[in-house]
Amino acid sequence: MTTRSATPQSGPGTKVVDVVIENGHALVTIDNPPVNPLSVSVRKGLMDALKLVNEAKCITAAIVCAGRTFVAGGDISEFAGPPPLPHLPDVLDAIEASATPFIAVMHGTVLGGGLELALACAWRIADEKTKFGLPEVNLGLIPGAGGTQRLPRVIGLERAARMAANGKPVTAKTFEEFGGLDLVFSGDPMAAIATFRDALPARPQNTSVRTVENADLTALKAEITKSAKGSNAPMIALETTAQAATLSFAEGSRIERQTHLDLRTSAQSRALRRLFFASRSVTRPERLKAFQPAEINHVAIVGGGLMGAGIAAASLAAGHRVTLLERDVESADAGRGRVEAIIAKDLASGRITEAKAEARRAAFSAGADYAVARDADIAIEAVFEDPDVKRAVFKQLADVMSETALIATNTSYLDPNMISEGMPGPGRFLGLHFFSPANIMKLVEVVGTSVTTDQTMSTAFAFARGLGKIPVETGVCDGFIGNRILSAYRRQADYMVADGASPYEVDTAMRGLGMPMGPYELQDLTGLQISWANRKRQLAAGTWPGRYVDIADKLCELGRQGRGSPAKKGWYDHTEVAGARDPEVEALVTDWREEHGSGRQTFTADEIVIRIMAAIVNEANLILEEGIATSDTAIDIVWTEGYGFPKHLGGPMFWAEETGMDRMREAFAAIEEQSTGSWKASGVFKR
């Protein structure tokens, strides 16, 4: 006999939870696309299903999910207000206490509330490709439905504390080794359910009454403190999980739930949730939804340096055929070596299998003959930042490629209009500004020219998303969104060094804010010659804005162009110990100040941060006013994904609002006075 239940709906005619009972066993299906979040309709549906299977006195009830994944978390859109009934902890407690035991049958990603749901079930079985995690800390939260209390009772305290605090998923194999799974299967989940039921183990003791052995978490606490970089949630998650060893399940769960609800209203969680939604909206501009992206199979990359090799590796990882082009065979071979080194590193780390590594090698070729790009669907140049060199590359590509194929420049500062001017098929040219290392960094700035078609933009966005990137649209200006703001950041840092702050004090202050490195450490990492070339270009064009501090130029002239330069020196000395402070730099700065009659000011760490942030936020608002960026959240995505601005601070624009715009205006007035005539005030900073 088969019985079906009608349950709460998420749309007309759509049942989000369905129950089928056959031969004394129930199959409970959650269908809430695209990722089956535990929204209020699903929670109500589960409660209805629970009542039905218990009234029918079913032997077991298996919970499965339709689509590509098991429950991948809670409904984040509900987090802004009071949680509607029924609350998830109550649903899960009822499932655990059910007279009919439940089996969680999982695939895809089992995250957050999804893992909490699975832990409340009597048994857990999963497809071999499934991943499990408690990623709430990535939203400034901790689990709120028993995750920090049930998980240590299943896999042990230290393992559970690590999963809750670092937010990283583990594989089915690892989770099984932890003791979190009763069966790992491959293939048809219905067959796996039948097999499991045929040899059904004795019902285990409810997790809520199991004991937890204490563990020494000292080393883990130090590790999490270091990696959190000012984010509060990871340490709170660790501490809350640790309470499972000393408190009853009921008391530990009560504390967990209240802490979770309190964190929902915190600035850090609001910042992270805002970025979460923004990272999805900016990647799919509304006007482009009417266009069907063209299919991309073959990708041509021109330039086999670190950037070109990174783009090539990212394209190979996405399943594309990739051709790397260089000016000669020797350079092509060097580029090939860089790409193969990335593949080898991924293989050695366990991120890919030998089969995948071999597939990537087979899909990759390198050479110096542009004719092999004839059938490429997109070509991306990643050559030296020189307009004439880039135009020559565009011309060679346009000569051999179809006029429907996309041709993109990876320029960091230059105008794509100028690079593509006069080329055939002008609507297919654009900028795709990747960030280094391109095989790792997620941000891509998508820069349309004045004639780039929306069809081209749609394809470019889809291509970038397919690489696992976060594409953000930007208008044309010097440096686009990210590097234009970076220039303002560096200018204000230089002004403070000129007027009395040590470059090392500036770096320390910005790291204190939560940046992974300060502006001078960053220059040493990326190479001082890049920004030097840009400054010389702006000076020659007469576009440099105001006061000019040439201390970095002098370092470049001395051959101190960063840790990758032959001298292995920049602002720091990297010859023996990476990042050692250098008395020679301090002497050069002192001499410069004496020559220019400056250096008499002192700045606290707080003054350094607030003045640099005032410069950043002012430039960001100018970018908004000029229409270069589509929204303040787009700017925050660029700076958190591309420049390491702390995500728990929400990005420069969110940080400014939280800090207070009156304080920001006061700081901007101070930097205007410090460097008269060097800043154009945005509307929000005009006096």
N, C-alpha and C positions, 0 to 999 in steps of 0.2 A: 504494500500500500504506500502511496506517495501523498504527502501533505505539503501544500505551499502556503506561505504566509504573506500577506500584504503588509508592508512596513513603511516607515516614513520615507518621503520622497524628496530628492534634491532638485527635481525638475519634473515637468509634466510627464506622467507615465513612466518615471524612472524610479525603480525601487533601489534604495541604497543598501538595504540588507534583505536578503532572501533566505528562506529556510526550506529545505527539502528533507523529508523524513522517509527513509526506506529501510525495510528489514530491521527496524529498531535502532538505526543509526541516523543521526542528523548531519546535514551539510549546510553550514551557515556561510553564505557568500556576501562579502562586502564589495559593493560596486559604486565607488564614489570617485570618479576619475578627476584628475589624472594620476594622483598618488594616494588615493584612498585615505585622506586625513580623517581623524576621529572627530568630525564635526558633530554638532548637537543632533543632527538627524541620524548619524551613524550610532551615536550613543543610545538614542531612543530605540533605534532598530535592534541593537544588541540586547537591550533590556527586554524588548518584546520577544526576541528569539529565545532568550534565556527562559522566559516564562513558558513558551511553547514547548521547548524540548523537555523541560521538567514535568509539565503536565502530561506529556506523552511518555514519560519515564524512559527516555532514550538511553541506550547503553553507552553511547559516546556522542559527542557533537564536535565535528571538525570545522574550524574556522579557516576559510580560504578567502583570497581576494582576487577579483577580476582584474584584467589588465596586466601591466608590466611589473607591478610590484605589490608586495604586502603593504600593510599600513606603514607609511613613511613619516608618521608624526601626527601631532595635533593640528588643529585648524588655527593657524597663526592669526588669521583675521579676527578671531574671537578674543585675542589677548588684550586688546585695547580697553575692554570694559569688563564688568562682572561676568564670570563664567555662567552661562545658562545651564539649567538643569536638563538632564541628570549630569552630575559631575562625574568625571572620568574615574576618580578613585572609588566612588560608590559602584560604578559599573564593574570595575575590575575585581573589587572585593566580592561582588555577587557571583561573578564567573568562577572565582577561586572556591567559593563556598558551595557552588552548585552541586545538587545531588547527581546530576549527569556530568561526568568529567569531560573537559574540553581538550581538544588537540589543536594546537596552532600549526598550520601547514603553510610554510613560508617560502617566498621567492623574492627576487629583486632586492630591495633594501628594507630592512626592519629597523626603524629608527624611532627614537624618542618614545612617544605614546604607543607606537607599534610594538616596540620591544617590551614595554610595560604590559601591554595586552598579552603578549606571548608568555611573559613570566607568570601571569595570573592563571594561565592554562595548566592543566595537569601534566601534559606532555608537549614537547616541541619537536617537530621534524621540519627539515628544510632542504631545498634544492642546493646542490653543491656550489652554485655560483652566488648564493645569497650573502649579503653583508649585514652586520649587526652593529648598532651603536646608540649612544645617548648623546646626541649633538646639541643638546639644549644650551650648553655653555657658549656655543657660537652665536646665540641670540641673547646672551647676557642672563640666562636663566639656569635653573637646575631642573631635573625631572620633578614632576608634580603629582604623579599618580602611583607612588610606591617604588619607582625605579631605583632610588638609592638604597632602599631597604630590602627589596626582593632580590636584586641582582647579587649582592654579597652572600645571600642565603643560598644561592644557586651555584655561583662560581668562585666564591671566596672573597675576602675583604680587599686584598691588595689589587687583584685583577679588576674587581668592580670599581674600586676607587679610581684606578687609572682610566677606565673607560668613561666614567662619569666626569672626570676632571679634564681630560684632554679632548673629548668629543670626537675622537677618531674611530671610524668603524673597523671591525675585525671580520675576517672571512669565516665562512661556515666551518671550514676545517679547524681554524683556531678556536672558534666558539665551541665546537664539539670537544676539542681537547680540554677546554676550560671546564667542561661538564654542563654546558648550557643547552645541549641538544641530545635528544634520544635517538635520532636517526638522521643521516644525511643521505639524500637520494639523488638520482639523476634520471631525467625523463618525466614521464607522466605523473603528476601529483596525485591523481585519482588512484592510480595503481599503487603508489606509495602508501596512500591512506589505507587501501584494502589490505596490503601486506602487513602494515603496522597493526591494524585491528585484528588480523588473523592470529597474531601472537602477542596480544595486548598485555603489556607488563602490569603488575599490580599498581594500583593508583598510589602515587607517591604522597608523602606527607606534605600538607600545604606549606608553601614557602613561608607564610606568615608565622608559623610556629617553629620553624627551624632555628637552631642556634648558629651564631657566627663567631668563629675564632678570631681573637684580636690579632693584629699584625703591626709590625714596626713600619710606619709610613714616613719616617723621617726623610729618607732619601727621595721618596716620591714627592713629598711636600717641597723640598728644595728644587726639584726638577720642575714642578708645576709653577712655583713662584717665578722661576726664571723665564719659562716659556710664556706665562700669562702676560708679561710686560704691562702690568697696570690694570688688566681686566680682572674684575672682582669675582665673577662667577666660577672660574675654575677652582679656586681655593675654597669657595663656599661649597661647591659640589663635593670636593674631597672631604671636607670636614663633616658634611651632612652624611655622606656615605659611611664614614668612620663611626658614626653614632650607632650604626646597626650592631656593633659589637658590644655596646654597653646599655642600649635602651631596648625596650620591648618594641615589637613591630608597630603596634598601635601608636606609641609615643613617638617613635622615629618617623612614622608616616605623617603624623600630625605636624611635627616640626618641619618636615620636608615640604608639605603642602603650603603651610603658611609662608615659609621662606620663598617658595616659588611664586606665590601670589604677590608678596612684597616686591620681589625683583621685577615683576611685570611693569611696575610703575617707575622703576629706576631709570636714570638718564642713560646709563650704558645699555640697558635692554631696549629702550626706545630707539636709541641710535642704531643698534644692530638690526632691529626689526625693520627700521626705515631703509637701511642699506639692503636688506634681504629683498624687500619688495621693489626697491629701485633697480637692483641688479637684474630683475626680470623685466621691468617695464622699459628700461633704456635700450635693451637689446632687441626690441621689436617696435620700432617707431610706428605709430598709428597709420601714417599715410602710406607706409610700405606694405601693409597687410593686403592691399588689393592686388599686389603683384606676385606672380609665381616665380620664385627664384630659379635661375637656370641651373642645370646639373653641373657639378664640378667633378671631373675625374682626374684630369692631368694638370698638374701644377708645375709651372716653370719658375725657378728662383734664380735671379741674376745676382751673383756675389756670394762667395763661399766663406766669408769671414764669420765671426761669432754670431752676428745677427742673422745672416743668410742661412747658416747651418742650423740655427735654432728654429727658423721658420720652416725649413725643409724637414727637420725632425718632427715638428708639430704636425705638419701635413701628412707625413708618413704614418704617424700614430693615428691619424683620423681615417686612414685607409686609402689615401690618394696615391696615385702614381706621381713621382716627383723627378724632375730633371733639374739639376744644378748647372748653371752656366757661368763660366769665368772667361777672363780675357785670353788665357792660354792654357794649354794642357797641364802644365806644372801647377798653376793656381787651382785648376779644377781638381787635381789629385789631392791638393792640400785641403780643399773644401770637402771632398769625399771623406778624407780622414777625420775631419771634425764631425761630420754627420755620423759616421760609423762609430766614433768614440761615444757619442750620445746614446746610440743604440746599445752599445756594449755596456755602458754604465747602467742603463735601465735593466738590462738582462742580469747584470751582477747583483743589483739591488733587489731583484725578485719582482720588480714591477711588471715585467713581461716574461713570457716563456721563450724557450729557444725557438719554438715554431713561429711565434710572433716576430722575434728578432730576424729570423730568416726571411719571413714574408716582407718585412720592411726593407731589408737589403735587396731583395729581388725586385721591389717596386721602385728602386732608386738607381739613378744614373747620373753621371757628371761628365762634362766635356766643355769644349770651347766653340762648338758649331751651333749658331742660333737656329739653324734649319730644323733641329730636333724639337723646337718649340712650336712647330707649325700647327700641331693639333692640340696644343695646350688650351685649356678652358680659361685659365687665369695665369698671368705672369706678374711676379712681384720683384721689383729691383731693390736690392739692399747693398748698393755700392757707396763709395765715398760721397760725403755730403758736399758735392760740388754740382751746381746747376748744369754746367756744360756736360759733365760726365753723365749725369742722369738723363739729359735730353738725348745724348748719343745712344744710350741704352734703349730708351723709349723708341727711337727711330729704328734701331735694328729689330726690335720686337715687332713694331707695327709693320715692318716690311715683310715679315714671314707669317704673322698670325692672322687669323680670321678677324674681320671687323666686328664680329659679335663677341669675340673673346675679351675678357677684362684685362686691363693693364694697370698696375698699381705701383705707386712709389712708396717706399718705406721712410721717406724723409721725416726728420724730426722737427724741422723749422721751415723748410722752403715751400713756396707756393706751388701746388700741383697744377694750377692754371698755367703758370709760366713753363713748367717742365713739359706739359703736353701741348702747348700752343702750336697750332698748325698741323697737328698729327691727324691722320685719317680716322674717321669714326670717333669724333671727340666725346660723344656721350658715354663711352665705355672706359674712360680714364678717371682715376681717383687716387686718393691717398689711403694707404693702410699702414698706420704707424704702430708697429709692434714694439714691445718693451723687452729689454734684454734681462735675462736669457729668454728668448722667444719660445723655447720649448717648455718653459715653466711659467712665466708671467702670463696672467690671464687677460690683461687689458689690451685692447686694440682700438685706437682712435680711427674712425672712419671719416675721411675728409673728401667731400664731394667738391668738384670744380663748379664753376658757374654754369656748365652745360652737362654735367653728369646726370644721366637719366635716373629716374626712380627705379626702373628695372635693374640698372646696374647696382644701385645702392641696395636693393632687396637681395640680389645675389651675393653681394659682398657681405652683408650682415649674416646671411644664412651660412656662407662659407666660414666666417669667423666663429659663429656659434658651433658649427660642426667640428671646429678645432678645439672646442671646449673653452673658448675665449669669451670675454665679456666685451662686445663691441659697443662703443659710445660714439654717437655722431658729433662732429665738431665742424664749425665753419672755418673759413680760411683766415688765418692771421699768423703773425710770426710766432711759431712755437705751438700753435693750436691751443687746446685747453691746458694740457699738463705742463708742457715746457715753457709756455708763456708765464704761468704762475711760478714755475721753478725759477725763471729769470728774476722775477720780483723777489722771491725768497732769497736768492743768492745776492742780489744787489743790497738788500737790507742787511744781510749778514756781513757783507763786505764793508758797508758803512759803519757798522758797529765795531768791526776790527780796526778800521781806520781811525776811529774815534776813541779807542781805548780798551775794547774787549779782546781777549786772546781768542784766536780761532779755536783753541781747544776748549775754552769756556763756552763758546757758542755751541760746539758739538755736544758738550756735556749737558747744556741746558735743553737742547732739542731732544736728546735721548731721554732726558727727564720727563719731557712731555709724553714720550712713548714712541718717538720715531726710532726705527731700527738703527739709524746712524745719523750723525749731524751732516750739515751741508759740505763741510770740508772732507770728512771721511767719505762721503758719497762721491765727491769730485775725484778723490784718489782712486776709488773703485772703478769709476766709469772712464777716467782719463781727463786730465785738465785740458788737453788739446781740443776736445770737442767744443766746450763752451768758449775757449779762446778763439777758435775759428769763427764762432757765431758773433762774438764781440767785435772782432776785426771787420766782419761783414757789415754789422750795424754801424760801426764808426765810419766806415768808408761810404755808406749810404746816407750818413747823417741822421740816422734814426735812433741813436742811443739816447735814452731819456735822462738828461740831466747830469748829475755829478758822476765822475768816472774815477774808480779806484782800480789801479793797475797792478796791485800786488800779485795777483794770480798770473798776470802776463809776465811779470819778472821771474816767477817760478818756472814758467814754461820756457822762457828764454835761457834759463840755466839748465834745461833738460829735465827739470823736476815735473814730469807730466803724469805722475801717478804710480801706483804699485805695479802696473803692467808695463811701464816704460823701462828702457835699459838701465836707467839709474836706480830704479825701484824706490823712487822718492817722489813726493809731492808736497802736500802740507805736512805729511808725516814721513818718517823714515821707515821703510819696509825692508831694508837690506838684511837685517838680522832677526828682528822681532816685528811682525806685522803691526803697523799702527803705533810706532814709538814716537813720542813727541820729539821735536827736533829743535835744538838751540839755534841752528842756522836759520830756520824759519822765523823764530822769535826775534833774532837779531835783524833780519831783513825787514820785519814789520816795524821794529823800533826805528830803524834808519828811515823808513818811508814816512813814519809819523813826524820825525824831526824835520825832514825835508819839507813836509807839507804843513807843519805847524799844528798838528792835530794830536789826538791821543790823550787828551787830558780828562776825558770822562770815564766814569766807572759805571758798570751795569750789573745789577743783580741777575741771577738766573731767571727770576720771574719777569724782569724788565726785558731781558733778551727774548724770551718766549713771546710775550705779549706784543712787542714791537715787530718781530718777524711775522707773527700771525696777523697783525694789522696790515702789513704789506701784502700778505697772501690773500686775505679776505677782500681787501680793496681791489686787487687785480681780478679776483674771481667775480666780483660784482660788476666791474667794467666789462668783463667777458659776457656776462648775462645781458647787460644793457646793450651791447653791440650785437647780440643775437648769435654769438659764436657758440655758446652752449644753450641747450634747450631748457635747462632747469638747474636749480641749485643742487638737486640730487645727482644730476649727471656730473657736476663738478666734484661732488663728494665721492662718487664712484671712481672717477679718474684718479683722485688723489689717494684713496684707500687701496685701490687695486694696482696702481702704477707706481706710486711713490712711497708706499709704506706708512701713510698716515694711519694712526691707530684706529681700527674699525670700531672699537668700543667707545671711541670719542665721536664717531659718526661722520667724520670728514670735516674739513675746515668750516664749511657753512653752518653745519649743525653745531660745531664747537663754539662758533662765534655767538650764535643765538643763546646757547647755554651759558656762556661766559657773561653775556650781557652786551648789547650794542653800545650802550653809553660808555662802557669801559673800552670797547674797541675804538670808538670815536676819539676818546682821550688819547689812546695809544697812537692812533694815526696822526693826530695833531702833533704829537711829540716827534714822530719820524719826519713829518713835513718841516718842522722847525730844525731838526737835526741836519737835513739835507734839502735845503731850500731849492725849489724849482725842479726837483727830481721826481715828483709824484703827481700824477693826474688823479684827482679825487673822484671816486665813483659817487653816484647820487646819494647813497646812504651815508657817505662820509663828508659831503660838502657842508661847509659851515655857513 
